Amino acid sequence: MWNRDEVKGRADRVKGQMKESAGKISNDERLRNEGVADQAAGRVEEGFGRGRRKIGNAIKDVGKKIGR
């Protein structure tokens, strides 16, 4: 199950892809660069969320093993 950071990161990546495409079509370098930056920020946030999820799952697994 995805957490909030993963969802927001994915949304930022998609938004960045759309901005980059719009910038390429309209020949707007600033918009294209904003899109590239949004994609990079989205990848970082998504990776952070994925790490948080994996750590949370590991803690749950340890808790289950201790509870046995």
PQR file of N, CA, C, O and H, with PARSE charges and radii, in Angstrom:
ATOM      1  N   MET A   1       0.845  -1.175   0.000 -0.4000 1.5000
ATOM      2  CA  MET A   1       0.000   0.000   0.000 -0.0000 2.0000
ATOM      3  C   MET A   1       0.892   1.241   0.000  0.5500 1.7000
ATOM      4  O   MET A   1       1.807   1.357   0.816 -0.5500 1.4000
ATOM      5  N   TRP A   2       0.625   2.146  -0.900 -0.4000 1.5000
ATOM      6  CA  TRP A   2       1.417   3.375  -1.014 -0.0000 2.0000
ATOM      7  C   TRP A   2       1.078   4.328   0.119  0.5500 1.7000
ATOM      8  O   TRP A   2      -0.054   4.373   0.601 -0.5500 1.4000
ATOM      9  H   TRP A   2      -0.118   2.052  -1.563  0.4000 1.0000
ATOM     10  N   ASN A   3       2.085   5.090   0.534 -0.4000 1.5000
ATOM     11  CA  ASN A   3       1.820   6.103   1.541 -0.0000 2.0000
ATOM     12  C   ASN A   3       1.696   7.473   0.878  0.5500 1.7000
ATOM     13  O   ASN A   3       1.842   7.601  -0.338 -0.5500 1.4000
ATOM     14  H   ASN A   3       3.004   5.053   0.143  0.4000 1.0000
ATOM     15  N   ARG A   4       1.430   8.468   1.671 -0.4000 1.5000
ATOM     16  CA  ARG A   4       1.170   9.820   1.168 -0.0000 2.0000
ATOM     17  C   ARG A   4       2.347  10.381   0.363  0.5500 1.7000
ATOM     18  O   ARG A   4       2.141  11.032  -0.661 -0.5500 1.4000
ATOM     19  H   ARG A   4       1.311   8.364   2.658  0.4000 1.0000
ATOM     20  N   ASP A   5       3.577  10.131   0.820 -0.4000 1.5000
ATOM     21  CA  ASP A   5       4.754  10.647   0.116 -0.0000 2.0000
ATOM     22  C   ASP A   5       4.901  10.006  -1.263  0.5500 1.7000
ATOM     23  O   ASP A   5       5.252  10.685  -2.228 -0.5500 1.4000
ATOM     24  H   ASP A   5       3.744   9.602   1.652  0.4000 1.0000
ATOM     25  N   GLU A   6       4.638   8.719  -1.359 -0.4000 1.5000
ATOM     26  CA  GLU A   6       4.739   8.040  -2.649 -0.0000 2.0000
ATOM     27  C   GLU A   6       3.698   8.579  -3.637  0.5500 1.7000
ATOM     28  O   GLU A   6       4.000   8.796  -4.811 -0.5500 1.4000
ATOM     29  H   GLU A   6       4.353   8.168  -0.575  0.4000 1.0000
ATOM     30  N   VAL A   7       2.494   8.790  -3.160 -0.4000 1.5000
ATOM     31  CA  VAL A   7       1.416   9.293  -4.025 -0.0000 2.0000
ATOM     32  C   VAL A   7       1.731  10.718  -4.485  0.5500 1.7000
ATOM     33  O   VAL A   7       1.583  11.037  -5.664 -0.5500 1.4000
ATOM     34  H   VAL A   7       2.249   8.614  -2.207  0.4000 1.0000
ATOM     35  N   LYS A   8       2.162  11.572  -3.559 -0.4000 1.5000
ATOM     36  CA  LYS A   8       2.488  12.950  -3.913 -0.0000 2.0000
ATOM     37  C   LYS A   8       3.684  12.983  -4.865  0.5500 1.7000
ATOM     38  O   LYS A   8       3.702  13.773  -5.810 -0.5500 1.4000
ATOM     39  H   LYS A   8       2.281  11.313  -2.600  0.4000 1.0000
ATOM     40  N   GLY A   9       4.673  12.138  -4.624 -0.4000 1.5000
ATOM     41  CA  GLY A   9       5.823  12.079  -5.518 -0.0000 2.0000
ATOM     42  C   GLY A   9       5.436  11.636  -6.916  0.5500 1.7000
ATOM     43  O   GLY A   9       5.916  12.193  -7.903 -0.5500 1.4000
ATOM     44  H   GLY A   9       4.659  11.496  -3.857  0.4000 1.0000
ATOM     45  N   ARG A  10       4.576  10.643  -7.001 -0.4000 1.5000
ATOM     46  CA  ARG A  10       4.110  10.170  -8.314 -0.0000 2.0000
ATOM     47  C   ARG A  10       3.336  11.279  -9.028  0.5500 1.7000
ATOM     48  O   ARG A  10       3.496  11.481 -10.232 -0.5500 1.4000
ATOM     49  H   ARG A  10       4.186  10.191  -6.199  0.4000 1.0000
ATOM     50  N   ALA A  11       2.498  11.994  -8.275 -0.4000 1.5000
ATOM     51  CA  ALA A  11       1.726  13.096  -8.868 -0.0000 2.0000
ATOM     52  C   ALA A  11       2.663  14.199  -9.375  0.5500 1.7000
ATOM     53  O   ALA A  11       2.444  14.756 -10.451 -0.5500 1.4000
ATOM     54  H   ALA A  11       2.369  11.830  -7.297  0.4000 1.0000
ATOM     55  N   ASP A  12       3.696  14.510  -8.605 -0.4000 1.5000
ATOM     56  CA  ASP A  12       4.657  15.529  -9.032 -0.0000 2.0000
ATOM     57  C   ASP A  12       5.414  15.090 -10.284  0.5500 1.7000
ATOM     58  O   ASP A  12       5.690  15.907 -11.162 -0.5500 1.4000
ATOM     59  H   ASP A  12       3.874  14.058  -7.731  0.4000 1.0000
ATOM     60  N   ARG A  13       5.745  13.819 -10.365 -0.4000 1.5000
ATOM     61  CA  ARG A  13       6.423  13.310 -11.567 -0.0000 2.0000
ATOM     62  C   ARG A  13       5.540  13.462 -12.798  0.5500 1.7000
ATOM     63  O   ARG A  13       6.005  13.905 -13.848 -0.5500 1.4000
ATOM     64  H   ARG A  13       5.521  13.156  -9.651  0.4000 1.0000
ATOM     65  N   VAL A  14       4.273  13.097 -12.671 -0.4000 1.5000
ATOM     66  CA  VAL A  14       3.343  13.200 -13.800 -0.0000 2.0000
ATOM     67  C   VAL A  14       3.150  14.665 -14.186  0.5500 1.7000
ATOM     68  O   VAL A  14       3.143  15.005 -15.370 -0.5500 1.4000
ATOM     69  H   VAL A  14       3.896  12.737 -11.817  0.4000 1.0000
ATOM     70  N   LYS A  15       2.993  15.535 -13.179 -0.4000 1.5000
ATOM     71  CA  LYS A  15       2.844  16.964 -13.440 -0.0000 2.0000
ATOM     72  C   LYS A  15       4.085  17.485 -14.170  0.5500 1.7000
ATOM     73  O   LYS A  15       3.973  18.283 -15.100 -0.5500 1.4000
ATOM     74  H   LYS A  15       2.998  15.260 -12.218  0.4000 1.0000
ATOM     75  N   GLY A  16       5.246  17.036 -13.750 -0.4000 1.5000
ATOM     76  CA  GLY A  16       6.481  17.460 -14.395 -0.0000 2.0000
ATOM     77  C   GLY A  16       6.581  16.987 -15.829  0.5500 1.7000
ATOM     78  O   GLY A  16       7.062  17.716 -16.697 -0.5500 1.4000
ATOM     79  H   GLY A  16       5.336  16.387 -12.995  0.4000 1.0000
ATOM     80  N   GLN A  17       6.127  15.764 -16.084 -0.4000 1.5000
ATOM     81  CA  GLN A  17       6.143  15.250 -17.451 -0.0000 2.0000
ATOM     82  C   GLN A  17       5.231  16.081 -18.344  0.5500 1.7000
ATOM     83  O   GLN A  17       5.566  16.365 -19.494 -0.5500 1.4000
ATOM     84  H   GLN A  17       5.737  15.171 -15.379  0.4000 1.0000
ATOM     85  N   MET A  18       4.073  16.471 -17.806 -0.4000 1.5000
ATOM     86  CA  MET A  18       3.139  17.280 -18.589 -0.0000 2.0000
ATOM     87  C   MET A  18       3.726  18.663 -18.862  0.5500 1.7000
ATOM     88  O   MET A  18       3.613  19.175 -19.976 -0.5500 1.4000
ATOM     89  H   MET A  18       3.801  16.240 -16.871  0.4000 1.0000
ATOM     90  N   LYS A  19       4.353  19.271 -17.851 -0.4000 1.5000
ATOM     91  CA  LYS A  19       4.971  20.583 -18.038 -0.0000 2.0000
ATOM     92  C   LYS A  19       6.099  20.511 -19.064  0.5500 1.7000
ATOM     93  O   LYS A  19       6.220  21.371 -19.936 -0.5500 1.4000
ATOM     94  H   LYS A  19       4.445  18.856 -16.947  0.4000 1.0000
ATOM     95  N   GLU A  20       6.917  19.474 -18.943 -0.4000 1.5000
ATOM     96  CA  GLU A  20       8.024  19.330 -19.881 -0.0000 2.0000
ATOM     97  C   GLU A  20       7.509  19.187 -21.310  0.5500 1.7000
ATOM     98  O   GLU A  20       8.031  19.819 -22.228 -0.5500 1.4000
ATOM     99  H   GLU A  20       6.819  18.776 -18.235  0.4000 1.0000
ATOM    100  N   SER A  21       6.499  18.367 -21.494 -0.4000 1.5000
ATOM    101  CA  SER A  21       5.917  18.180 -22.828 -0.0000 2.0000
ATOM    102  C   SER A  21       5.319  19.479 -23.354  0.5500 1.7000
ATOM    103  O   SER A  21       5.509  19.827 -24.519 -0.5500 1.4000
ATOM    104  H   SER A  21       6.075  17.853 -20.748  0.4000 1.0000
ATOM    105  N   ALA A  22       4.600  20.190 -22.500 -0.4000 1.5000
ATOM    106  CA  ALA A  22       4.006  21.459 -22.918 -0.0000 2.0000
ATOM    107  C   ALA A  22       5.093  22.465 -23.284  0.5500 1.7000
ATOM    108  O   ALA A  22       4.944  23.231 -24.236 -0.5500 1.4000
ATOM    109  H   ALA A  22       4.445  19.906 -21.554  0.4000 1.0000
ATOM    110  N   GLY A  23       6.183  22.459 -22.527 -0.4000 1.5000
ATOM    111  CA  GLY A  23       7.288  23.355 -22.822 -0.0000 2.0000
ATOM    112  C   GLY A  23       7.960  23.031 -24.144  0.5500 1.7000
ATOM    113  O   GLY A  23       8.368  23.927 -24.883 -0.5500 1.4000
ATOM    114  H   GLY A  23       6.304  21.837 -21.754  0.4000 1.0000
ATOM    115  N   LYS A  24       8.073  21.735 -24.437 -0.4000 1.5000
ATOM    116  CA  LYS A  24       8.662  21.332 -25.714 -0.0000 2.0000
ATOM    117  C   LYS A  24       7.762  21.743 -26.884  0.5500 1.7000
ATOM    118  O   LYS A  24       8.235  22.247 -27.903 -0.5500 1.4000
ATOM    119  H   LYS A  24       7.742  21.007 -23.836  0.4000 1.0000
ATOM    120  N   ILE A  25       6.458  21.516 -26.714 -0.4000 1.5000
ATOM    121  CA  ILE A  25       5.514  21.833 -27.785 -0.0000 2.0000
ATOM    122  C   ILE A  25       5.466  23.337 -28.049  0.5500 1.7000
ATOM    123  O   ILE A  25       5.457  23.773 -29.201 -0.5500 1.4000
ATOM    124  H   ILE A  25       6.075  21.106 -25.887  0.4000 1.0000
ATOM    125  N   SER A  26       5.434  24.124 -26.974 -0.4000 1.5000
ATOM    126  CA  SER A  26       5.312  25.575 -27.128 -0.0000 2.0000
ATOM    127  C   SER A  26       6.675  26.268 -27.244  0.5500 1.7000
ATOM    128  O   SER A  26       6.752  27.492 -27.354 -0.5500 1.4000
ATOM    129  H   SER A  26       5.441  23.770 -26.039  0.4000 1.0000
ATOM    130  N   ASN A  27       7.732  25.479 -27.219 -0.4000 1.5000
ATOM    131  CA  ASN A  27       9.087  26.011 -27.315 -0.0000 2.0000
ATOM    132  C   ASN A  27       9.377  26.989 -26.171  0.5500 1.7000
ATOM    133  O   ASN A  27      10.032  28.013 -26.362 -0.5500 1.4000
ATOM    134  H   ASN A  27       7.669  24.485 -27.130  0.4000 1.0000
ATOM    135  N   ASP A  28       8.873  26.646 -24.972 -0.4000 1.5000
ATOM    136  CA  ASP A  28       9.059  27.454 -23.766 -0.0000 2.0000
ATOM    137  C   ASP A  28      10.095  26.759 -22.888  0.5500 1.7000
ATOM    138  O   ASP A  28       9.788  25.782 -22.204 -0.5500 1.4000
ATOM    139  H   ASP A  28       8.341  25.814 -24.817  0.4000 1.0000
ATOM    140  N   GLU A  29      11.311  27.266 -22.913 -0.4000 1.5000
ATOM    141  CA  GLU A  29      12.414  26.648 -22.184 -0.0000 2.0000
ATOM    142  C   GLU A  29      12.178  26.674 -20.667  0.5500 1.7000
ATOM    143  O   GLU A  29      12.514  25.712 -19.977 -0.5500 1.4000
ATOM    144  H   GLU A  29      11.561  28.059 -23.469  0.4000 1.0000
ATOM    145  N   ARG A  30      11.605  27.762 -20.145 -0.4000 1.5000
ATOM    146  CA  ARG A  30      11.356  27.874 -18.709 -0.0000 2.0000
ATOM    147  C   ARG A  30      10.369  26.800 -18.239  0.5500 1.7000
ATOM    148  O   ARG A  30      10.584  26.169 -17.205 -0.5500 1.4000
ATOM    149  H   ARG A  30      11.332  28.544 -20.706  0.4000 1.0000
ATOM    150  N   LEU A  31       9.303  26.598 -18.987 -0.4000 1.5000
ATOM    151  CA  LEU A  31       8.305  25.593 -18.631 -0.0000 2.0000
ATOM    152  C   LEU A  31       8.890  24.184 -18.719  0.5500 1.7000
ATOM    153  O   LEU A  31       8.610  23.331 -17.876 -0.5500 1.4000
ATOM    154  H   LEU A  31       9.129  27.111 -19.828  0.4000 1.0000
ATOM    155  N   ARG A  32       9.700  23.953 -19.741 -0.4000 1.5000
ATOM    156  CA  ARG A  32      10.340  22.649 -19.881 -0.0000 2.0000
ATOM    157  C   ARG A  32      11.265  22.371 -18.691  0.5500 1.7000
ATOM    158  O   ARG A  32      11.280  21.263 -18.155 -0.5500 1.4000
ATOM    159  H   ARG A  32       9.928  24.645 -20.425  0.4000 1.0000
ATOM    160  N   ASN A  33      12.034  23.387 -18.285 -0.4000 1.5000
ATOM    161  CA  ASN A  33      12.938  23.223 -17.143 -0.0000 2.0000
ATOM    162  C   ASN A  33      12.182  23.017 -15.839  0.5500 1.7000
ATOM    163  O   ASN A  33      12.615  22.244 -14.985 -0.5500 1.4000
ATOM    164  H   ASN A  33      12.022  24.287 -18.720  0.4000 1.0000
ATOM    165  N   GLU A  34      11.056  23.703 -15.682 -0.4000 1.5000
ATOM    166  CA  GLU A  34      10.212  23.486 -14.498 -0.0000 2.0000
ATOM    167  C   GLU A  34       9.729  22.041 -14.461  0.5500 1.7000
ATOM    168  O   GLU A  34       9.704  21.413 -13.402 -0.5500 1.4000
ATOM    169  H   GLU A  34      10.704  24.331 -16.376  0.4000 1.0000
ATOM    170  N   GLY A  35       9.346  21.519 -15.619 -0.4000 1.5000
ATOM    171  CA  GLY A  35       8.888  20.136 -15.691 -0.0000 2.0000
ATOM    172  C   GLY A  35       9.972  19.155 -15.294  0.5500 1.7000
ATOM    173  O   GLY A  35       9.713  18.199 -14.562 -0.5500 1.4000
ATOM    174  H   GLY A  35       9.366  22.029 -16.479  0.4000 1.0000
ATOM    175  N   VAL A  36      11.173  19.384 -15.768 -0.4000 1.5000
ATOM    176  CA  VAL A  36      12.299  18.509 -15.413 -0.0000 2.0000
ATOM    177  C   VAL A  36      12.555  18.567 -13.908  0.5500 1.7000
ATOM    178  O   VAL A  36      12.796  17.539 -13.275 -0.5500 1.4000
ATOM    179  H   VAL A  36      11.383  20.161 -16.362  0.4000 1.0000
ATOM    180  N   ALA A  37      12.501  19.780 -13.333 -0.4000 1.5000
ATOM    181  CA  ALA A  37      12.708  19.939 -11.890 -0.0000 2.0000
ATOM    182  C   ALA A  37      11.599  19.253 -11.093  0.5500 1.7000
ATOM    183  O   ALA A  37      11.874  18.607 -10.081 -0.5500 1.4000
ATOM    184  H   ALA A  37      12.305  20.615 -13.847  0.4000 1.0000
ATOM    185  N   ASP A  38      10.356  19.388 -11.537 -0.4000 1.5000
ATOM    186  CA  ASP A  38       9.240  18.728 -10.850 -0.0000 2.0000
ATOM    187  C   ASP A  38       9.397  17.213 -10.881  0.5500 1.7000
ATOM    188  O   ASP A  38       9.108  16.536  -9.894 -0.5500 1.4000
ATOM    189  H   ASP A  38      10.133  19.913 -12.359  0.4000 1.0000
ATOM    190  N   GLN A  39       9.848  16.687 -12.002 -0.4000 1.5000
ATOM    191  CA  GLN A  39      10.050  15.247 -12.101 -0.0000 2.0000
ATOM    192  C   GLN A  39      11.125  14.778 -11.126  0.5500 1.7000
ATOM    193  O   GLN A  39      10.970  13.748 -10.471 -0.5500 1.4000
ATOM    194  H   GLN A  39      10.082  17.238 -12.803  0.4000 1.0000
ATOM    195  N   ALA A  40      12.208  15.532 -11.032 -0.4000 1.5000
ATOM    196  CA  ALA A  40      13.288  15.164 -10.115 -0.0000 2.0000
ATOM    197  C   ALA A  40      12.807  15.207  -8.665  0.5500 1.7000
ATOM    198  O   ALA A  40      13.097  14.304  -7.881 -0.5500 1.4000
ATOM    199  H   ALA A  40      12.334  16.370 -11.564  0.4000 1.0000
ATOM    200  N   ALA A  41      12.075  16.258  -8.318 -0.4000 1.5000
ATOM    201  CA  ALA A  41      11.544  16.374  -6.956 -0.0000 2.0000
ATOM    202  C   ALA A  41      10.563  15.240  -6.668  0.5500 1.7000
ATOM    203  O   ALA A  41      10.545  14.697  -5.564 -0.5500 1.4000
ATOM    204  H   ALA A  41      11.840  16.992  -8.955  0.4000 1.0000
ATOM    205  N   GLY A  42       9.757  14.886  -7.649 -0.4000 1.5000
ATOM    206  CA  GLY A  42       8.807  13.783  -7.478 -0.0000 2.0000
ATOM    207  C   GLY A  42       9.504  12.456  -7.264  0.5500 1.7000
ATOM    208  O   GLY A  42       9.067  11.647  -6.445 -0.5500 1.4000
ATOM    209  H   GLY A  42       9.771  15.327  -8.546  0.4000 1.0000
ATOM    210  N   ARG A  43      10.597  12.223  -8.003 -0.4000 1.5000
ATOM    211  CA  ARG A  43      11.352  10.975  -7.824 -0.0000 2.0000
ATOM    212  C   ARG A  43      11.944  10.899  -6.420  0.5500 1.7000
ATOM    213  O   ARG A  43      11.934   9.838  -5.797 -0.5500 1.4000
ATOM    214  H   ARG A  43      10.952  12.880  -8.668  0.4000 1.0000
ATOM    215  N   VAL A  44      12.459  12.023  -5.922 -0.4000 1.5000
ATOM    216  CA  VAL A  44      13.035  12.046  -4.575 -0.0000 2.0000
ATOM    217  C   VAL A  44      11.956  11.767  -3.538  0.5500 1.7000
ATOM    218  O   VAL A  44      12.144  10.944  -2.642 -0.5500 1.4000
ATOM    219  H   VAL A  44      12.467  12.885  -6.428  0.4000 1.0000
ATOM    220  N   GLU A  45      10.828  12.456  -3.662 -0.4000 1.5000
ATOM    221  CA  GLU A  45       9.751  12.272  -2.688 -0.0000 2.0000
ATOM    222  C   GLU A  45       9.193  10.854  -2.746  0.5500 1.7000
ATOM    223  O   GLU A  45       8.891  10.261  -1.710 -0.5500 1.4000
ATOM    224  H   GLU A  45      10.675  13.125  -4.389  0.4000 1.0000
ATOM    225  N   GLU A  46       9.057  10.320  -3.932 -0.4000 1.5000
ATOM    226  CA  GLU A  46       8.558   8.950  -4.071 -0.0000 2.0000
ATOM    227  C   GLU A  46       9.541   7.951  -3.457  0.5500 1.7000
ATOM    228  O   GLU A  46       9.129   6.992  -2.804 -0.5500 1.4000
ATOM    229  H   GLU A  46       9.302  10.802  -4.773  0.4000 1.0000
ATOM    230  N   GLY A  47      10.821   8.175  -3.663 -0.4000 1.5000
ATOM    231  CA  GLY A  47      11.838   7.302  -3.064 -0.0000 2.0000
ATOM    232  C   GLY A  47      11.824   7.388  -1.548  0.5500 1.7000
ATOM    233  O   GLY A  47      11.953   6.373  -0.864 -0.5500 1.4000
ATOM    234  H   GLY A  47      11.155   8.955  -4.193  0.4000 1.0000
ATOM    235  N   PHE A  48      11.666   8.600  -1.020 -0.4000 1.5000
ATOM    236  CA  PHE A  48      11.572   8.781   0.425 -0.0000 2.0000
ATOM    237  C   PHE A  48      10.370   8.014   0.978  0.5500 1.7000
ATOM    238  O   PHE A  48      10.478   7.327   1.993 -0.5500 1.4000
ATOM    239  H   PHE A  48      11.561   9.424  -1.577  0.4000 1.0000
ATOM    240  N   GLY A  49       9.238   8.137   0.311 -0.4000 1.5000
ATOM    241  CA  GLY A  49       8.031   7.426   0.751 -0.0000 2.0000
ATOM    242  C   GLY A  49       8.199   5.922   0.693  0.5500 1.7000
ATOM    243  O   GLY A  49       7.745   5.206   1.585 -0.5500 1.4000
ATOM    244  H   GLY A  49       9.151   8.696  -0.514  0.4000 1.0000
ATOM    245  N   ARG A  50       8.859   5.437  -0.367 -0.4000 1.5000
ATOM    246  CA  ARG A  50       9.099   4.008  -0.495 -0.0000 2.0000
ATOM    247  C   ARG A  50       9.977   3.515   0.660  0.5500 1.7000
ATOM    248  O   ARG A  50       9.742   2.444   1.220 -0.5500 1.4000
ATOM    249  H   ARG A  50       9.228   6.020  -1.091  0.4000 1.0000
ATOM    250  N   GLY A  51      10.992   4.314   1.006 -0.4000 1.5000
ATOM    251  CA  GLY A  51      11.861   3.957   2.134 -0.0000 2.0000
ATOM    252  C   GLY A  51      11.095   3.924   3.439  0.5500 1.7000
ATOM    253  O   GLY A  51      11.267   3.009   4.244 -0.5500 1.4000
ATOM    254  H   GLY A  51      11.183   5.184   0.551  0.4000 1.0000
ATOM    255  N   ARG A  52      10.239   4.932   3.652 -0.4000 1.5000
ATOM    256  CA  ARG A  52       9.423   4.958   4.870 -0.0000 2.0000
ATOM    257  C   ARG A  52       8.532   3.732   4.955  0.5500 1.7000
ATOM    258  O   ARG A  52       8.384   3.135   6.022 -0.5500 1.4000
ATOM    259  H   ARG A  52      10.100   5.676   2.998  0.4000 1.0000
ATOM    260  N   ARG A  53       7.935   3.353   3.819 -0.4000 1.5000
ATOM    261  CA  ARG A  53       7.047   2.185   3.802 -0.0000 2.0000
ATOM    262  C   ARG A  53       7.819   0.920   4.136  0.5500 1.7000
ATOM    263  O   ARG A  53       7.350   0.088   4.912 -0.5500 1.4000
ATOM    264  H   ARG A  53       8.056   3.838   2.953  0.4000 1.0000
ATOM    265  N   LYS A  54       9.005   0.774   3.549 -0.4000 1.5000
ATOM    266  CA  LYS A  54       9.798  -0.439   3.797 -0.0000 2.0000
ATOM    267  C   LYS A  54      10.250  -0.521   5.246  0.5500 1.7000
ATOM    268  O   LYS A  54      10.249  -1.602   5.834 -0.5500 1.4000
ATOM    269  H   LYS A  54       9.386   1.450   2.919  0.4000 1.0000
ATOM    270  N   ILE A  55      10.635   0.605   5.824 -0.4000 1.5000
ATOM    271  CA  ILE A  55      11.026   0.611   7.233 -0.0000 2.0000
ATOM    272  C   ILE A  55       9.827   0.268   8.107  0.5500 1.7000
ATOM    273  O   ILE A  55       9.951  -0.505   9.057 -0.5500 1.4000
ATOM    274  H   ILE A  55      10.635   1.483   5.345  0.4000 1.0000
ATOM    275  N   GLY A  56       8.671   0.836   7.794 -0.4000 1.5000
ATOM    276  CA  GLY A  56       7.459   0.535   8.554 -0.0000 2.0000
ATOM    277  C   GLY A  56       7.095  -0.940   8.482  0.5500 1.7000
ATOM    278  O   GLY A  56       6.702  -1.541   9.482 -0.5500 1.4000
ATOM    279  H   GLY A  56       8.569   1.464   7.023  0.4000 1.0000
ATOM    280  N   ASN A  57       7.227  -1.522   7.287 -0.4000 1.5000
ATOM    281  CA  ASN A  57       6.936  -2.951   7.140 -0.0000 2.0000
ATOM    282  C   ASN A  57       7.931  -3.801   7.924  0.5500 1.7000
ATOM    283  O   ASN A  57       7.555  -4.812   8.517 -0.5500 1.4000
ATOM    284  H   ASN A  57       7.545  -1.034   6.474  0.4000 1.0000
ATOM    285  N   ALA A  58       9.197  -3.393   7.928 -0.4000 1.5000
ATOM    286  CA  ALA A  58      10.207  -4.139   8.676 -0.0000 2.0000
ATOM    287  C   ALA A  58       9.914  -4.083  10.172  0.5500 1.7000
ATOM    288  O   ALA A  58      10.066  -5.082  10.876 -0.5500 1.4000
ATOM    289  H   ALA A  58       9.502  -2.571   7.446  0.4000 1.0000
ATOM    290  N   ILE A  59       9.496  -2.925  10.651 -0.4000 1.5000
ATOM    291  CA  ILE A  59       9.167  -2.798  12.075 -0.0000 2.0000
ATOM    292  C   ILE A  59       7.962  -3.667  12.416  0.5500 1.7000
ATOM    293  O   ILE A  59       7.939  -4.305  13.468 -0.5500 1.4000
ATOM    294  H   ILE A  59       9.372  -2.114  10.080  0.4000 1.0000
ATOM    295  N   LYS A  60       6.965  -3.698  11.540 -0.4000 1.5000
ATOM    296  CA  LYS A  60       5.798  -4.564  11.776 -0.0000 2.0000
ATOM    297  C   LYS A  60       6.208  -6.029  11.820  0.5500 1.7000
ATOM    298  O   LYS A  60       5.729  -6.789  12.662 -0.5500 1.4000
ATOM    299  H   LYS A  60       6.984  -3.179  10.685  0.4000 1.0000
ATOM    300  N   ASP A  61       7.105  -6.428  10.901 -0.4000 1.5000
ATOM    301  CA  ASP A  61       7.562  -7.818  10.875 -0.0000 2.0000
ATOM    302  C   ASP A  61       8.293  -8.183  12.164  0.5500 1.7000
ATOM    303  O   ASP A  61       8.095  -9.270  12.707 -0.5500 1.4000
ATOM    304  H   ASP A  61       7.495  -5.811  10.217  0.4000 1.0000
ATOM    305  N   VAL A  62       9.134  -7.279  12.650 -0.4000 1.5000
ATOM    306  CA  VAL A  62       9.851  -7.533  13.899 -0.0000 2.0000
ATOM    307  C   VAL A  62       8.850  -7.645  15.045  0.5500 1.7000
ATOM    308  O   VAL A  62       8.976  -8.520  15.902 -0.5500 1.4000
ATOM    309  H   VAL A  62       9.295  -6.396  12.208  0.4000 1.0000
ATOM    310  N   GLY A  63       7.870  -6.772  15.058 -0.4000 1.5000
ATOM    311  CA  GLY A  63       6.845  -6.821  16.101 -0.0000 2.0000
ATOM    312  C   GLY A  63       6.074  -8.138  16.087  0.5500 1.7000
ATOM    313  O   GLY A  63       5.761  -8.696  17.138 -0.5500 1.4000
ATOM    314  H   GLY A  63       7.767  -6.062  14.361  0.4000 1.0000
ATOM    315  N   LYS A  64       5.770  -8.629  14.881 -0.4000 1.5000
ATOM    316  CA  LYS A  64       5.058  -9.908  14.775 -0.0000 2.0000
ATOM    317  C   LYS A  64       5.911 -11.054  15.276  0.5500 1.7000
ATOM    318  O   LYS A  64       5.414 -11.959  15.946 -0.5500 1.4000
ATOM    319  H   LYS A  64       6.025  -8.175  14.027  0.4000 1.0000
ATOM    320  N   LYS A  65       7.206 -11.020  14.951 -0.4000 1.5000
ATOM    321  CA  LYS A  65       8.107 -12.092  15.395 -0.0000 2.0000
ATOM    322  C   LYS A  65       8.304 -12.072  16.909  0.5500 1.7000
ATOM    323  O   LYS A  65       8.405 -13.124  17.541 -0.5500 1.4000
ATOM    324  H   LYS A  65       7.611 -10.285  14.406  0.4000 1.0000
ATOM    325  N   ILE A  66       8.358 -10.889  17.479 -0.4000 1.5000
ATOM    326  CA  ILE A  66       8.509 -10.776  18.928 -0.0000 2.0000
ATOM    327  C   ILE A  66       7.235 -11.241  19.630  0.5500 1.7000
ATOM    328  O   ILE A  66       7.296 -11.837  20.705 -0.5500 1.4000
ATOM    329  H   ILE A  66       8.276 -10.035  16.966  0.4000 1.0000
ATOM    330  N   GLY A  67       6.106 -10.971  19.033 -0.4000 1.5000
ATOM    331  CA  GLY A  67       4.816 -11.333  19.622 -0.0000 2.0000
ATOM    332  C   GLY A  67       4.537 -12.829  19.619  0.5500 1.7000
ATOM    333  O   GLY A  67       3.630 -13.291  20.312 -0.5500 1.4000
ATOM    334  H   GLY A  67       6.057 -10.487  18.160  0.4000 1.0000
ATOM    335  N   ARG A  68       5.292 -13.574  18.863 -0.4000 1.5000
ATOM    336  CA  ARG A  68       5.044 -15.023  18.788 -0.0000 2.0000
ATOM    337  C   ARG A  68       5.444 -15.716  20.002  0.5500 1.7000
ATOM    338  O   ARG A  68       5.299 -16.935  20.093 -0.5500 1.4000
ATOM    339  H   ARG A  68       6.029 -13.198  18.300  0.4000 1.0000
TER
END
